[in-house]
Amino acid sequence: MRRIVAGLTGLAAVLAGTGMAVAPAGPARAATVATAPTEAAVATVPDPTAVAGDIAETTRTVGYRGYQVRVPVSWRVVDLAARPHACLRFDRPTVYLGHPGDQAECPARLVGRTAGLLVEPFDGASASRHTPPAAGTATVSAPVSRDDAIQVAVRDAGVRVTAVHTPLTEPLVRRILDTATLGPDASPAPSDLPAGPGAAAGTPSSSALSEAAVGAPPPAPAGPAPGVQGPAAPLAAAGPQPGTYLGRGFDTCTAPSQSAMDAWRASSPYRAVGIYISGANRSCAQPNLTASWVGNQTANGWRLIPIELGRQAPCSTRYTLLISSDQATARAQGATAATNAVGSAQALGIPAGSAIYNDIEHYPSNPTCRAAVLSFLSGWTERLHALGYLSGMYSSGSSGIADVASAYHDPAYTRVDHLWFAWWNGAADTDAGPYAPAGYWADHQRLHQYAGDVYETWGGVQIRIDRNYLDVAAGSAGPPPVWSSVVDNDTAGRFTASANWGTSAYSAQRHGADYRFADPVLASDVAWWRVNIPQTASYEVSVWYAANPDYNDSTPFIVVTTTGNRTVRVNQRAGGGRWVSLGVFTLPAGDGDRIGVSRWTSGTGYVIADAVRVTRV
């Protein structure tokens, strides 16, 4: 799990719209390039709406088996026939030509995706990997993208093209695909190869699959769980993953070959392996990762650690695909990620009851970012439970792990089932040290990444890995979440205040985008939060506010209960940037103003109105 930023030299120019020149493609049947490739450096990805009507950067033509396409001159070109062990990594713009090798030499920890192409022969090797319908010509009208990958089988050149992108780089990738032509040396694929369901040579249609060539298999069609489309894939894994296991494991960017797994099974101390099954921030291709591979490894006694590597924390400065800072949106994004991950798991034969781990890389946490991450993981966990899977999360001890541990007892968020923490202290155990108390996730629910980015050789096979220690147990999905509702001062239709209340984003301790403030007065001027209470019962009421030495030291909060209004005073000069409980109250059912904050106080300093939370107890 790599902490890097994707290289995008020239991509900024492509999207911004500069001049263009095209170099001619050579006539050879093998890979041809107009000029030598250059190494990409780091650059910022601009808004894709800046894309001009054509590829804007100076381009060159890359040809392979008669398939010709124009790409920016800054893109690397890798001939896989000459470099069979090259790592198919899409954290920097690259064109790969030929079949991926059996055992790629990849760094253990790569995160992030930019854009790239894999152009490989359309033969028995590629046809066996969920072959999409044939294109028949060099270009396809509006090909579909799934899981940030577009695939087109070009029958007339005998190649299959996989175009990998992010939401930001998709417009560029589509324009590149639109430049494709067939050269005079193009020859059709063998007629006895499958063209895909319902397609024939010469038919201008395509399908986009995120399968073995670029990551996980395509989402499996619908099983019994809602939200997962299509016929259920046959189960290949020998039971839920990772199941019950105590011992060492490793993770690496790309699933190792069968021969490498066999060599390590016979001689290494490892019996568990992390595999990236889904997510738009995966950097490495997965040419080995198929349902058959999953079945073979689990039959040989390997435990699998399925990983989703998608959206990152909103305060992260190193990635472009981020979780929303809005908590409701973040929760919905987590649910969507879970649905996609389950689709990929099912297509690989990883059954219900397995845990899927969401990889959220290190981030500089703050209250807003923390709330977004916790909301995203809540949606992730709730949807996985609904689909019959367990939820896990991976992160660094000092950011994501510390944040989820701080909310362990917070009913506003749904707790993940497994905790996988990166703390490179060299200790093969599940002690999280200062990042999570020993009593949290204590029932065989922990994984510890204790060393990273190291080379190890077993049975004559060298792989670059992260080292892990697992103490996990199989189990069922957790209970449904406790009812809880959060209302912010900017929640539409849920907060009312007079014109005397100002708006500020001054404090980083705020909940959401801003908060309201007013001077104290000896008169009633209440700001109200409206909450729809499902039924008359006991609820804990908590408030969130920004603290400051100039804020009020005796702020009166009002709770509307079944027996009348109750007032609780809070010192807003301390304890801010977190939920502060006002107590447990019996609240009446129905939708109405339930919590207020008044300006009528003898205390000094601004009265702050930010957010409230009501939780059934």
N, C-alpha and C positions, 0 to 999 in steps of 0.2 A: 504494500500500500504506500504509494510514492507521494511525496510532498513536493510536486513540481508544477510549474506553469507550462502550458503548451507553447511550443515554438510556432510563431506565425509570421516570420519575415515575409514581407511582400503581400501578405493577406490584407493588411490595412490599406495598402495601395489598391489592391483588387476591389475592395469594397468601396473605397472612396471615389474611384473613377479617374484613372489617369490614362495615358496613351496605350496603344496596343500594337504589337507587331507579331507576325506569325512566321515561324521557321518551318521549312519543308520537312516532311517525314521521309525517311529513307525507305527504299523498296524491300529491304530484307525481310525474310519470314520471321526472324527472331525479333527481340526487343531492339527498337531504334529510337535514338534521342538526338535532337538537333545539337545540343551542347551538353557539356558535362554538368552533372548535378552539383549543387552547392548545399552546404549545411545551413539549416534554418537557425535563426536566433530568436530571442524572445521579443514579442511585440504585443500590443493591446488589440483586442478584437473590437472594432467599432460596431455600431448599430447596422444590421443588415439592410435596413431601409435605405442606406446610402448606396446600395448596389446600382450601378448604371445599367444600361440596356445590354451590355455585353461584358465579357471578361475584360477588365480595364488594365491590369498590369501587363507588361510585355510578356508574351507567351511563347511557348515552343510546342511543337508537335511530338508526342510520344506515340510510337507505333509498336504493336505486338500482334503477330499473326494476321496482319492486314487490317486490324482494328486500329484506327488513328483518332487521337483526341488531343485537344489543346489544353495545356495546363500552365499556370504561372511559372516563370523561369526560376523562381525561388524554391519551387518544390523539389525535393529529392526524388531520384528515381533509383530503385533497387531491383536488380536482376536476380531473382531467386534461384535461377539455374546456376549462376556464378557464386551466389552466396546462400547456399541451402539452409544454413543455420541462422540466417538473419531473423531478428525479432520483428514481427509485424506490429509495429507500434504506431498509433495514430494520434499521439500527443504532439506530433509535428507533421506538417503537410508532406505527404509522400505518395508516390505511385509505386506499387509493387507489381512486378511482372513475373508470372509463372506460378507454379504450385508452392504453397508453404512447405517448408521442410518438416520432417518428422519430429525433430526436437529443436525448437528455437532457443537461442541464447538471449533470454530476456532479463532485464533487471527485475528484482523481486517486487519493487514498489513503484508502479507507475499509476498516476491518476491524471485524468483530463483527456479531452479529445478535441481535435481541431477539425481536420478534413483530410481525406485521402482516398485513393483508389487501389483496389486489388483486381488486376486483370489476369485471369488464369485460363488454361485450356478447358474447354467444355468437353471433358472426356469422362471416363468411368469414375475417376477420383472425385471430380466435382459434381457429376450427375448424381452420385449417391448421397449427396448432402442436401436433401430437400430441394431438388432442382426446380427453379421457377419456370414459368412458361417462357417459350422462346420469343425473342424479339423479331428475328428474321431480317431486320435491317439494323443500321448502326444506332439509331435513336428511337426512343419510345415517347409517345405523348403522355405527359404528366404521370410518370411512374410513381407508385405509392412508396412512401417511406414508413418503415416500422422499426421502432426502437432505434431511430437515428441511423438507419442504413437503407440504401436503395440497391436492389439487385436487378440486373437485366441479363438475360441469356441471349447472346447475339449468335444465332445459328449460322448465319452466312459467313462469319469469320471464325466460327468454332471456339468462341471465348465466352466466358461469363464475367461480368463486371460487377463488382461490389463497391459502392460509393458510400463512404462513411462520413458523417457530418454531425454538427450540433445544431440546435435551433438557430444560432447566429450564422453559421456557415452553410446552411442548407441552400439559400438562394445561389451562392457561388457554385456549389457542387452541381446543382441542377443546370446552371449555365454551361459548366464544363461538359456535362453529359450531352447537352444539346449541340456541342461542337463536333461530336463523333462522326466519322465518315469511314467508308470501307475502301481500302486500297486495292490495287490490281492483284496483289498477292493473297488476298483473302480467299479462304476456301471453307466450305461448310463443314459443320461437325458431322461425324458419322451418323448415318440415318437410323442406326439401331439404338441410339441413345434416347432416353426418355426426354420428351419436351415439356413435361410438367402436366398437371391435370387440365384437360380440356384445351390444350394448345397444340399448334402444329407449326412447322417451319414456314416462314413467310407471314405469320400472323403478327401484326405490330402490337403486341400486348406484353406486359411484364408484371412481375410480382416483387414486392420488397420483403425480404425475410432477414431477420437478425439471427442467423443460424451460425453454424460452426465457423464459418470463415471470418466473422467479425465479432462474435460474442456468444450469446445464448441461442438456443434453437428458437424457432418461431413460437409465439404463444400457442399453447394447446387449445383446441376448440373446447366447447363448453362441457364441463362436468357438472356435478351436483351443486357446486358453489356458484352464487351469483357473480356476474361481472367478468367471468372468464369464458372466452368464446371458443366454439368449435368442438369436435369429438375428442374425448379424453384420450391422451396418449397412454399406451400400455406401460405399466409400472416396470421400471428396470432396476431401481435400487433395491437392495436387500433390506427393506424396512426404512423407517424414518431416519433422517440424517440430522446431526451426527449421532443421534441416539444416545445411549448410555456409554460413556467412555471416560476413562481417567488415564492421562498420559500425554505424550508429546505429539505435536502436529506441526505442519509448516504451511505457509501460503506463498504463492508465487504468481507472477503476472499472467502467465498463460498455462493452461493445463498441460502437464508433461505428457510425453508419448507413452504408449503402453509398455515399450521396452524399458523406458526410464522408471516407470512406476514399478515394474517387476523387479528391476535391479535394487531399487530402494526398499521395496517390501522384503527382499531377502536379506538385506545387510544393514539397513539403517534403524535407528531407534524410533522412527516416526511411524504412526499408524493412522494419522488424520491429515487431510489436505484441504486447504481453502481453494475454492473455485469461484470465479466471477461469472455468474449466470445471467446478469441483467444490469441495466443502468447505462445512461448516456455519457457518463464520465469514465467508462472503461477505456484504457489506452491500448491494450494488447488484443490482438486477434486470438481466436480460440480454434485453430484448425483441428485439434484433437478432441474437443469437448462435444460429445454426442451422447445420445441415450445408451448406445452400446458401450461407450467408454465408462459411463456411470455404472452400468450393470457389471462390467468386468472388474472395476475397482472394488465395489462393495462385495462382490462375490469372493474377491481375494482378501477380504478382511479390512480394507480401508474404510475409514469414516470420512464423510464429506462435510465441508463447512460451506454451504451455499452463500454467496455474497452478492448483494445489490450495491452498485456504485453509481449513484445518480446525483440528485440535487445536494448541494452543499449549503452550509450555514449562510444566512444573508449577510453577515458581517465579514465573511471571508473575502479577502482581496486577491485571491489567486485563481478563482474559477469564475466562469460566466453563467453556468446553469445553477441558479440559487433557489433556496427555499424563500417563499414570500415572507416579508416582515409582518404581514397581516395574519393573525393567529387562525382565523377561520379558513383562509385560503391555504395556509400551511398545512392544516389538518387535512384538507381535501387533497392536497398534493401528496401527502403521505399515503392516503388511501389509494390514490391512483398508482403510486409506485408499488404498493403491495399487490394490487391486481396484476400489474405487468410482471412482477417477480414470480408470482404464483403461476402465471401462464408459462413462463420460461422453465420453472421448476417442473411443471407437469410434462412439458415437452421433453425434458431430459429424463423423465421417469423418477423424479424425486417426489415421494408421495406426501399426502397429508400427514400431519404429525411431526414433520420435519421443521427445523428452525431455519429461518432465512435472516441473514445479518445485514443490516443497512450500514454501509461504511460512510461515516461523516468525518472527514479529515479535520485536523486541528484548526481552530478558529479563535480570534481574539474576543472572547465572550463579553457581552454586556447584557443588561436586563432585557432589552427588546430582542436581541439575538437569541438569548437563552429561551425566552418564551416561544419564539418561532420554532426553534429546534424541538422543544418539548411538545409543541402542538403537532409538528410534522410527525414525530415518533408516535404520538397518540393515535393519529389517523392511520399510520403504518401498522401499529399493533392491533387496533380494532378491526381493520380490514383483514389482516392475516388471521386473526381469531375467527372471523366470520367465514373465512375460506378453509378453516381447519388446520392452519399452520401456526407454529410458534414464532414469536418475534425476537430478534436479537439486534443489537447495535454494536458497532465498532467505532471507537474514537480514541483520541489521546487522553491520557489521564487528566491532564490539566485543563482541558476544555470540555468536550462532550461528556466524558465520564463524570467529572465534577458536577456538571449541570444536571444530569439525570439523577445523580445521587442526592443532590440538594432537594430534588422534588420527589424523593422516594415515597413519602407519606402524603404527598399533595394530591387530593382527589380530583383536582382540575385536570390532571393529566393521567393517561393510561400508561402504566408501567410496562416496560419491555420485559420479556421472559428471561433472556440471557444477556449478560454483560461481557463484552469482549474489549478489554482495555490494553492500549499500547503504553507500556512503561518499560523502557529498555534498561532494566537494572541487572540483567543477566541471570535472574533467579527463576528457575523453572518451577513456579508455584502459582497459586491464584490469589496471593495477597496483593490487594490494590493499594496498600500503604495509605497515604494521606488523601487519596482520591475517592475512595468509597469505604465506609465502615465495614468491618468484618461481618456484621449481622445482616447486611444488605446482599441480596442475591446469593444467599448462603446455602440454598438447597440444591447443590450440584447445578449451578447456573452461571458458571464463570469460565472465561477463556482469557489467558494472559499472553500477549505478544511481548516476549521478554528480550528479544534481540532482533535486529533488522538488517536487511541488505547484506547478507553474508553468503559466501560461496561454501558449499559442502559437496563432497564427492563420496558416493557410496556405490559399490558394485561397479566402479569404473565410470560412473555417470555424474557429471558435475551440474548442479543447478544452483541458481542464485535465489535465496529464500529469506523469509522472515521466520523466526522460530517462535513456536507457541506451546503453551501448556494448557490442557483442557481438563475441567472437572464438570461434566455435563450429564444430564439424565433425560431420557425420553419422558414425555408427559403430554397431557392434553392442553389445548388452548385454555387460557384463563377465563374467569367469569366475566360477564358483560360489565362495562364500566359503570361506576356510580354516577347518578344524575348530577350534573353540575352545569352552571351557566355563568359566563363572564360577560359583563357589560362595560364597555369603555365609554369615555366621554364623547367619542366620535362614532359610536355605534348608531347607525341610522334609526331614527324613531324611538330610541331607547334612553335618551338623556335630554333633559330640559333644564335651562338656567336662564335667568334674566340677563339683560344687557349689562348689568353691573359686573358680570363675571368675564374676565379677560381670558385670552388663550395664549399659552406659552409652550415652547419646545426647549426651554433653557436647560433643563436638567436631563442628564443622560439616564437618570433613574426613572424616567417616565415610562408609563405603560402605553404602548402604541406610539402614534405620531406626535401627540401633544397632550396637554392637560389644561384644566381651567383654574383660575385663581381669582380671589376677591379680597378686599379689605374687610376686617371685622367691623360689625356695627351692632348696636343694641336694638336690633329690629329683625323681624323674620324675613329672610330672603333665601329660601332653600333651593339647592340644586338637586334634582331627583334622577335616580336611575330606575328605569322600568324593567321589571323582570316577570316573566310568565312562569308562575309556580305550578307544577303539574298536579299536586294534590296537597291538602293540608297535612303537614308533618313537621318533623324537626329538621332544621337546616343550619349549617354553619355559615355565618356571614363574615366575609373577609374583605378588606379594602386594600387598594394599592395606591401609593402616593409617592411623590418625590419629596425627599427630606432636604432641609436647608436651615441653617441657623437663623435665617430671616423669616421662616415660615411659622405658622401658629403653634403655640405650645399647649393649646387646649381646644382642639377642633371638635365640635359636637356632630357626631354621626347619628342619624335617626333610623331606626329599624321599625317598620310597620308590622306588628305581630297580631295574633288572634285576640290578644287582650289589650291592645292599645299600642301607642308608640313608646319605644324604648330608646333612650339616649346614651351613647357611649362616647366618652371624650378620648381623643388621641393626640399625643404630642408629635406634631409633624416636623419637628426639628431633628428627629432621629428615627432610625428603623425603616428608612425608605428603600425603594427599589425592590420590594418583595411583598408577598401577601401577609397582611397583619390581621389576625382573627379578632372580630368584635365579640364572638361568643356564639352559642347555639340558641336558636329561637324557634318557636312554633309559628310558622308563616301560613297565611290563608292561601288556598288554591286560587288561581286566576291570574290574569294579566293586569298589572297595574304598577304604580309607583311604590316600590318596596323599600328602597334605601335612599336616604337623603343626607346631605351635609349642609349645615346651617352656618350663616355668617354671625349669628347671635352668640357672641362669646366675649368674655372678659379677657381672654388671652390676646397676645399681641403677635403681629405678623400675618402674612397672607394665609388665608384659608384655601386649601388645595382640594380640588375634585378631579380624580383621574379615573379609576376603575373599581368595580366591585365584583365579587364572586360569591355565588350562593350554591352550596353543596348539600345534597341530601345525606343525612347521617342516620 
